Each structure stands twice: as C-alpha cells, then as structure tokens.
Amino acid sequence: MKYISYSANQILTILLLAIIVATLLNSTYFYNSTALAYYGFCITVSLFTIISIFVLPLNKKSYFKLPVFLFGLWCLYVLFNYSAQRATLVFTIYSIVLYFLLLSATALFSIPNFKFKQFFLGIAGISTIESLYCILQFLGVCKGENKLIAVTGSWNNPNVTAIFLSLTVPIFLYLFKEKYQKAVLCGFSSLLIALLLLKCRAAFIGTILSVIIFYTLEYQFINWIKNKKNNITAKALFVLGLMIVIPLSSQLYNAKKASADGRKLIWKLSAQMIPEKPLTGYGYGFFEKEYNLHQANYIKIGKASPEELINAGPVIMPHNELLQNAVEGGITGVLLISLFFGSILFALKQKKVNQTILKTETPFHPQNSYFNLAYASTVSFIAMSMVNSTIQIVPVMCLAIIYTAIICSTLKNTPFLKPSFLQNRRTLSILSKTGMLAASLYSAYLILGMARADGLNKKTTLLIKNADYQQVLQIMPALEPYLKENPNYWKNYGTVYFQNHSYSEALSCFKKAQSLSSLPDIYNGTGICLEKLKQYPQAIMQYEILTALYPAKFSYKMRLLKAYLKNKETAKAIALANYIVLLKPKIPSEKVNQYKNMCRTLLKNLEKQ
C-alpha cells in the first residue's frame, strides 16, 4: 500500500472526526430533532468517500476482507428489497452510505502512515466533550434534549449517548499508555460519571465487556489461562466472576423492571411475527408500523396478560438487532447480518493465523493495540445489539463501522474471495470507484433535498399554530417528491386540511400516513376525520385500534367511548365506561380522575333511562 501526503492524511482524519461529530447533533430545525444526525452523517460520509476516491491509491483489496464482503452483501440485499418496494429510501441510502464508509475507512486505515494516535485522541476529545455536556445537564447549567429526562447528552435519548460513550472506552484504555495521561484520566473520569448519570444498562454491559476483552487481548490472558500451572487460579477467578455477574445482572434488571418487562413483550411478539413472513420479512424500515399493528391485534383478541397491558405501548424498535433483521428482512436478512457479526468475531482467529504464518506476534506492537481496542469495542457493540437497538442508531453504528474498518485493515484477504479475474484488473477497480462516486453524489443530492423539505415541513407546523393555513397549503405540494415516504409529512398535511375544514382531504392524508406508520396520533387523526364526516362505524374501528396501540392512554379510551355513544352502541359504551372506572393509571393525574368521574356520571345517567 502506498503512502499519502501529510495534508491528505490530516484532511481525511478531520473528515472522519467530523462524521462522528455530525452523528451526535440534534436540532429542532427538523420535524424530528434526530434527523440532523442522519442528514449530517450521510452528507459528511458522501464527502469523505468522494475525497477518498481521489486521494487514496486504488485499493482493490478492501472489497475482499470478509467483514467488508458480508456487509456489502447485506447492503445489496437491502437495495434489492428497495427495488421490490420492501424497503424505505431513507434506510436504503443509510445502508449504502454505511458500506461506503466501511470501504473508504478500511482503505485509509491500511495506509502505512495513517496517524492512529491523532485519530484516537480526536475521538477521546469528542467523547470527553459529550461527557462534560451530560454533567452540565445534571448540574442544571445546560438543558437536556428531552423534557422528561434531565440528562440525555446531545441526543434526546440518553441510551444513545450512553452506548456511544461506552464504545469509546477502549480508546481511553489504549491512550493511558501514551502521553498526556492526566488529561486522558480526566476525560475517562468524566465519561464514567456521564455513564452513571445516563443510567443505560446496555452501556454498563458494553463498558464492562470492552474493558475485559481489551485487557485480555492486550496482556494475552487467554494464553495465561491455557497454562496448566494457572488452572486453580483461573477457576477461582471464574467463580469470583460469577459471584459478581449474577447479582449485578439481577440489580440491572430490577433497576428498570418495567422497561425490562416491556422488552420481553416486544421480543415475544417480534418472534411471533417472523413465521408470518419468514423468507422476505416485512421490509426494511417498516418494523414500527408492522409491530405496533401486530401488538394491537394481540391485545384486541384478548391474549395480553394484565402485566403485558401495563407495559404495552407504541414501539419504534425491538431493542434486538437479530430480531429486527428477522422481522424486516426475513431469514436472508438475519442470516447476512449474523454472518457479518460472526466475521468480526472470527477476525481474532484470522489475525492470529496471519501472525503465526508471518512470525510477527509481538504483544505490545502498536498495530496489535489498534486491533485490540477496535475488536473490544466491536464485540461490545454486538453484545449491546442483543439488548438494545444499534444499527439504526446513527452515532453508534458510525463508530461500529469505523472500528470494523480498523479490524479489516489489519487482516489479509480471505482466500476464497481472491478470484484473479477480479483482483488483477485495473479497469474493474476504476469502474467500482466511478460507481461509488456516482452513488455518493446522487445520495448527497437526495439527502440535501430531503433535509430542505424536512425543514420546510417543520416550518409548516409553526404556520399551522398561527392559523396560516393557506400558506401551508401552498408549501406542502412541493415537498411531496422528497417526503412521500415520511408519515410526518402526511400527518402534517392532514392536520392543515383538517384545520381548514377539508375533512375528506385530511382523511386521505392520514390514510397515506397509516400506510407508512402505525403510531397512535395518526390513527387518532383518522378517527376524528371520520367523526367529522359522520362515518361513526369507521371511526369506531380506528379508535378500537388506537386503544389497542396504546392501552394505558385514557384519552384514547374516552374518544372510543364518545364514538360508541354517537353510534348508539350503548352496551359497548357501558362496558367501556366501567372498564375506565376500574382501570388503574400508570401515573395518577387530575385528568385521569376527570375521565373517571365523567364515566361514573355517564353510568348513573344511563341507569336512570
């Protein structure tokens, strides 16, 4: 592999760090504040890919590293699903951009003069700033990104920030051996404090696991265990480990028992969905829509236990990547992502074989440490993927791809992926880079269009609040080419039509939103439109789904109750009113008491009739 100039090295390093920073940014400029992270990630990766194509030497070998190859197959499968209308454009672009990042970063890290230490210091700096921001939120100096949670970091979800920080732990462990140990210690201390404040169980698991794996590899602990002289000590350490892990696991479960029980329900129902579409799945980007409808049906037919009803609610992700890929991509999807995860785990054995052949095994060689920290973080990522969502969480997946690229840069090509007719043709390499260039430019163009339209969609919500409906109706049609797959666009469009008393048009928009999402507010809007059109039986159907989508929400049950009364279904209204009176709220409030009193009054009046 050829060297690159110092300036090119610095530019690409800064761009990589800029990509990481972009994934951590949220903004209320867009309809969903997390959209900025997605748009920023896709645009900066496209820029990084384009510059890499011109700056880095032609590197045919990156394609033939096993993790790169398998991840490429998974991305190709997503693209195939998109062509068959079983994947959203947003997720398809995201998967392609991730693949380009993996390819370009692997090529960059394979350059002999790449400055890994500078890069790791940059990541440690980003992690430290994020940690300090969490601490300032706890102290009340800065406001959190979520009104309900004091400490969230720069994201609106504390779990995202916590998992991101946990993935940077091995970098600090590596930097402890370098200069500026006091500064690194201060940064690491702030990181640990932030993790405690964020209270994410997956991040705790990931942190502990990454520390164990890093030091096990760094000091060759496996070889120490294999030594027969250390058998008794090794067994004692194993027992001690179990004594720590078992009560710690119990403590982590009980710390957020309701959340843990909620996830058990999600995993149970997700597993039930897989046999319904085992081969193709429901489509990438459609988990939220399909799962919530499945859960609502499960509740409607009376299968849910009282405990499950308490924990049931709208779900965005299943908090398990294998389940999500099985539901969205079927057997093929889960097989490909499992093979990708497995290839990363297998990289440790492959690297040891390569070192044995080359006779270059030196435990404290810097490149070994680079591999060790990347491997520890990636294994931690895979472990956290079993108990939380990771692939669709932009900052988390970004770091995982970068670590995978570091691992791949230390590996030789896989023997069965070395066909000479592919590797030795310069023309094919040029064509592949031309394809990457074209795809990156087109992706950036699409993302910029989406971002602009998304910003205008958010602007229309403010105009609706100011009752400027005519201006909104002028803006919305031009946004459709970019946001036609965005349920928030159709929900917004439906809202402005509703406020303008155009109920049929509003209903049409809410129906389009329902084809993309099953979140409760969309079904609520559809039901209200049907009521305005005096189509009470259809409105009742929407409200029945709505109450099953969010069983704990009293206001939705009251809407259904009123619809029963309007449709003169007195028996159902009485049964529902009695149920509301007896139902215990998750969080007692004055509003809930008002609903209960209204139901008591209704029941008394109906008894008199």
N, C-alpha and C positions, 0 to 999 in steps of 0.2 A: 504494500500500500504506500502511495506517495505521500510526502509531507505537503502541508498547505501553509500559506504565509501567516505571519503573526496577526495581521489585521483581519484576515478572513476567519482565523481561529476565534478572535475576540468578537467579531460580529455575530458569528453563529452561536457562540456561548451566550452572548447577551440576548439574542433572539430566543434561545431555549428558555432562559430565565424569564423573559417577557411572556412567553407562552404560559409558564407556571403562574405568574402574577395575574395574567388575564383570567385564568380559571377561578381565581379567588374573588373576583369582583362581582358584586350585585348592585343593581340600580333600579330605582322606582321609575326611571325613564320609560322602561318597557312594561308591558302588561303584567308579566311575571318577572320579579326582580332578578331571578336566577338566569334569565335569558341572556343577560350581558355576558355571563361566563361562557355560555355556549357560543354566542356570536364571536366573542373575543378569541376564544380558543380556535375556532375554525379559521378565522381570518389570519391570526398570527401563525398557525401551522401551515396554512397555504403559502404565506410569505416565506417562512422558513424552508419549505420544500422547494419553492421556486429558486431561492438563492442557493440552496444546496446543490441543485441541478447544475448550476453554472460554476459554482466554486469548488465543489468536491470532485475529485477524479472519478472517472467511470468505475463503478464498483458492482460487478456482476454477482459477487459472492454473497451480498446481503440477502438476496432472494432465496438462497439455498440453505440458510440456517433454519433448523427445524421449527423453532417457535415462530419465526417470520413467515415461513411457508404455511403453517397451520392457521395462523391468524389471518393470513391472506385468503385462505380457503373459506374461513368463517365470514369474512367481509364479502367475498364473492357470493356466498350463499345469501347474505342479506340483500345484495344487489339483485340477485335472481328473484328473491321474494318481492322486491320493489317492482320489478318488471312484470310480475304476476299480480300486482296490486295487493300484496300481503305484507307490505312494509311502508312506513311513512317516509316522506322525503327527508324530514328532519333527522331521523335515525339513520337513514342510508348515507347521507352526507357525513354524519358524525363517524360512522364506521369506516368510511373511505379515508377521512382525514386522520383518524387514528392509525390506519395502516400506513399512510404516507409518513406520519411522524415516526413510526417504528422503523421504516426503511431508511429514512434520512438520518435519524439519530444513530442507528446502527452503523451507517457509513461514516458518520462524523466521529463516533467513539472508536472506530477502527483506525483512525489516523494516528500514527505513532506520536505526533507532537501535540495531541489534544491535551489541554490543561485541566485534568480532572479535579485537581485540588481547588482551583479557582471556581470551577463549576459547583463543587460541593459546598464551598464557602458561601456562594451565592444562594444556594437552596437553604443552607442553615440560616442565612440572614433573613430570607423570606419567612421561614418558619418562626424565627425569633420575633419578628415584627408582628406576625399573626398572633403569636402567644401573648405578647405585650398588649395587643389590642383587646384580647379576651380579658386580661387582668384589669385593664382600664374600664371595661364594661362592668366588671364585677364591683369596682370601686365607685362606679357611678359617674366617672369622668366622661365616658362615651356611651351613647345609646346603643342598645342591641338592635339587630336587624329584624327581630321578631318581637312583637308587642307582648306576647305571652311568656317569653323566656328572656331573662336578664342577660345571660352570657351565651352568645352564638358565634362570635368571631365575625369575619366579614361576610359569611353566608347567613341566610335566615334559618338554617337548620344546624344546631350545634353538633349533630353527629357527623356531618360532612367535614366541618372544621377539625373535629377530633380525629377522625380517621386520616385526614390529610396530615395532621401533625404526627400521628403515630408512625406514618410511613417515612418520616424524616429522621426518626430516632437513630437508625444505624449510621446515618451520616455524621451525627454528633459523636457517636461511639468511635468512628474512624478518626474524626478530627481531634479527639483527645490525644492522639499520638503525635499530632503535628504542633506547629507553633500556635501562639495565642490561646493557650489552654484556659486561661482565666476568662477570656471573652467567650470561648466556647462553653465553658461551665456555666456562665451567666445565662447564655442562650438556652442551654439544656435545662437549667433550673426553671426558667420561665415557661418552657414547653411542658414540663411535668406539672407545674402549677395550673397551667391552662387545661391540661387533660383532666385534672381533678375537678376544675370548675365546670367543664363541659359535660361531665358525667355520662360518657358514652361507653357502654360495656364492651362493644366490639373493639373500640380503640384500646381499652385496657388489655383485652386479649391479644390484640395485634402487637402492642408495645412489648408485653412480656415475651411473646413468642419471638419477635425480631431480636430482642436482646439475647435470648438463649441461643438462637441459631447463629447470630453473628459471632459470639464468643466461642461457640462450639467449633465453627469453621476456622476462626482466626487462630485458635490455640490447639486445633486438631484434637478435640475432646473425644471424638469417636475412636481414634487410634488408642487413646488412653484407656477407654472402656474395654477395647478388644484385648488389651494386655491382661493375661490371666492373673498377674500379681495384684491387679486392682479390682478383682471380682467382688470381694466383700464390700469394699468401699463404694463401688458402683451400685450394688444392691441397696446399700444403706441410703445412698443419695436418691435412688428411685423411690424408696418407701417415704423418705422425707418429702420428696416432691409431691407424692400422692396426698400426704397429710396436709400439704399447703393447698394443692389444687382443688381437692374435693370441697372443703369448707368455703374456699374462695368462690367456687362456681355456684354454690348454694347462696352465698351472700349476693353475688351479682344477679342471680335470678330473682331473689326476694326484694332487691333494691328497687326494681321496677316490675313487680309481679304482673300488674295489669297489662303492661306493654308486652311482656313475655308471653302471657296467655293469649293476647291478641295475635301475636305472630304464630303461635301454634295453630290457631284457627286459619290464618292465611295460608300456612304451609299445608294444612289438611285439605282445604278446598282447592288450592292450586294443584295438588297431587291428583285430586278427583277430576280436574279439567283435562289432564294430559291424555287419558284414554279416549276422550271425545274427538280429538283431532291429533292422533299420535304421530302421523307422518309429517304433516306440514305445519302444524300449530295454528294459532290464531293470527299470526302476523306480527312482525317486529314493530313495536310502538303502540300495540293495541292491548297490552296487559291490563291497564287500568280499566278500560271500557269493558272488556270481556269478564274480568274477575268480578267486578262490582255487580254486574248483572247475574253472574253465577251465584254469588253470595246472597243477593236479594232473593233469587228463586229458592235457594236453600232455606232462607228464613220464612218465605211466604208459604212453603209447603209444610212448615212446622217441624223441620228436622233440627233446628238450632236449640241447644240447651239454654237454660236461663243464664248460665255463666257466659256462654258464647254470645248471647244477645247483648249482654252488658258491654262486651269488648268489641262488638261488631261496629263497623263504620266505614266510611269511604277509604279506599286503599289505592295508592298510586303505584307502589312497587311491592314485591313479595318478600323482600329482605333475604333473598337467597338466589344467587345468580344461576345455579343449575336449574332450579325450579322455573325461574323466569324464562330461561332459554328453552326449556322443555315446553312451556305453555306457548311461547311466541313462535318458536322455530321447530317444534316437534322433535322427534328422535334425532334427525340430522343436525339440528341446531345445537342440542345439548351434547351430542357426540363430538362435534367440532370444537366447541368451547372447552369441553373436558379434555380433549386431546391437546389443546393449546396449553391449558393449565398443567397437564401431565408433562408436556415437553419442557416446561420451565423447571419442574421438579427434577426431571431426568437430566437437566443441564449439569447438575453437580457431578453425576456419574460420568457424563461425557467429558467434562473438563478434566476429571481425574485420569481418565483413559488417555487423553491427549498429553497430559503432563508425564504420564508413565512412559509413553512412546518417545516423547522428546527428552525425557530425563531432566526436566526443569523444575521439579517440585521444590520450591523454596517457600516455606510457610509465611514469611513476612515480606515477600516481594509485594510492592505497591499494587501491581495488577491483580494479585490474589485478593488483596483487601478490597479493591474495587468490586471484584466479583462477589466477595463475601457479603458486603453491605447491600449490594443490589439483590443478591439471592435471598438474604434475610428479609428484606422489605417485600420482595415479590411473594415469598411464601406466606408472609404475614397478610399480604393483600388477598391471596387465595383463601386463607383461613377466614378472614373477615367477610369474604364473599359468601360464605356459607351461613352467616348470621345477619348480614346486612346487605343493602344494595351498594354496588361499587362500579360496575361497568358504565352505567348511565349517569354516574356522579362525576362531572367533568374534572374537577381537580384531582380526585382520587385516581381515576383511570389515566389521566395525563401522567402522573408520577409512576404508575404501574408500567405504562408503556416505556417511559424513559429508563426505568430500572431493567426492564426486559431487553431494551436495546443495549444496555451496558453488558448484560449477561451474554447476549448474542455476539457482541464484539470480541469476546474472549474465546468463542467457540470456533472450531473448524466446521467446514461444510459437512452436512450429513451425507454419507456415501451414496445412498440410494437417490439423492437429489442432485446428482452431478452428471447429468447427461451432457456429453461433449458437444452435441449439436446446439445446445442452449448456451453453454458457458463460453464457448470459444468464438462466438460470432459478435463482432463489434456492432454490426448493423442492428441486431436484436436489442442490444443494450441501449443504443441511441433511440430506437423506437419506443422502448419502455420508458425512457426519460421524457421523450416527447409526449407520450401518453400521460405521464404524471404531471407534466407542465400544463397540458390542456385541461386535465381534470381539476388541477389546483386552481387555475384561473376561472374555470366555469363554476366551481364550488364557491370561490370567493365572491363571484358575481351574484350567485343565488343567495348567499348568506347576507350580503350587503342589501339586496332587495328585500329580504325578509326582515332584516333589522330596521330598515327605514319604515316599512309597512307596520311593523310591530309598534314602533314608536308613535306612529300616527293613530294606531288602534288605541293605544293608551291615552292619547290626546282626546280622542272622541269620548272617553269615559268622563273626562272633565267637562266637555261640552254638554254631555247629557245631563250632568248635575246642574249646569247653568241653564238648562232647558233650551239650548240652541240646537234643536232637532234638525232643522233644515240644513245647517252647515254640516252636521254629521252625515246626513243622507247624501250630501254631495261628495263627501270624502270616501265613504265606505266602498262604493263600486270599484274604485281604482285599486283597492287593497286586495281584492279577491284573488288575482293571479298569484300573489305571494303567500296569502294566508288561508287559502281554501281548505287546507288540511288542519287548520288551527281552530279548535272548538271555541276558544275565547273570542275569535273574530265573529263567528256566527252568533254566539251568545250576546255579544255587544250589538250586533246588527239587529237581532231580535228585540233587544231592550229598547233601542231607539224607535223601532216600528211600534212597539207596544206603547211607549210614552206618547207617540204621535197618533194613537188610537187606530192604527192599521193592524188589527189583530190577526187577520189571515196571513199577511206578510210576515208578521212576527212569529206566528206558529211555524211557517215554512222554515224560517231561520233556525228556530230551536230544534226542529226535526233534523236539520242538517248537522247541528251541533251534537245531537244524540247519536248520529252515525259515527262520530269520532270519539265521543267521551260519554261516560255514564255518571259523572259527578252530580250530586243532588240538585245543585242550583239550576242545572239545565232542565231536569225533569220538573222542578218547581215552576220554572218559567213556562214550560209547555202546558202544564196543568192549568195555570192561571189564564193563559191564552184561550184554552178550550172552554173554561168557565165563562170568559167574556163573550165567547161565541155561542154560549148556552148549550154546549155539547157536553152535558154533565156525565153521561156514562163513560165517554172517552177521558174526561178529566179525572174521574174516579180511578180508572186504570192507571193513569200517570201517577196519581197520589199514592196508590197502593204500592207501586214500585218504589216511589220516593220514600215511603215509611220503612220499606224493607232495606233500602240503600243505607238509611241512617236511623236505625231503630230507637236510638236514645234521644232523638230530636223531637221535643214535644210540639213545637210549632208546626212541623210537618203533619203530625197526627191530627192537630186541630184543623188543618186545611182539609184533610180527608173527611173529618167529622162534618164540617160545614158542607162539603160536596155531597155527602150522604143525605143530609137534610134537604138540600136543594133538589136532589133527585128523588126525594120522598122515600128513601130507604131507611125507615125508622128503626127497624130491628137491628140493622148493622150499626146505626148511629148510637143506639142504646148500648150495644155490646162494646163499641169503641170507647164511649164515654166512661163506662165502668172500668175499662182497662186503664184509661188515662188516670182515673182517680186512684187506682191501686198501684200504679207504676211508680217505682222509686227512681228519682233522678240521680244521675251520676254526680252532678253538682247542684245542690239545692239553690234555688233563686226565687226572687219575688215573682218573676214572670211565670215560672212553673206553678207557683201557688195560685196565680190568677187563672191559669188554664184549668187547674183542678177545681177551683171554685165555680168557674163557668160551666164545667161539666156537671157538677153537683146541682147547680141551678137548672140546667137543662133536664136532668133526670127527674127532678121534682116537678117541673112543668109538664113533662111527658106523662108522668104518673097521674096527674090531675085530669088529663084528657080522656 
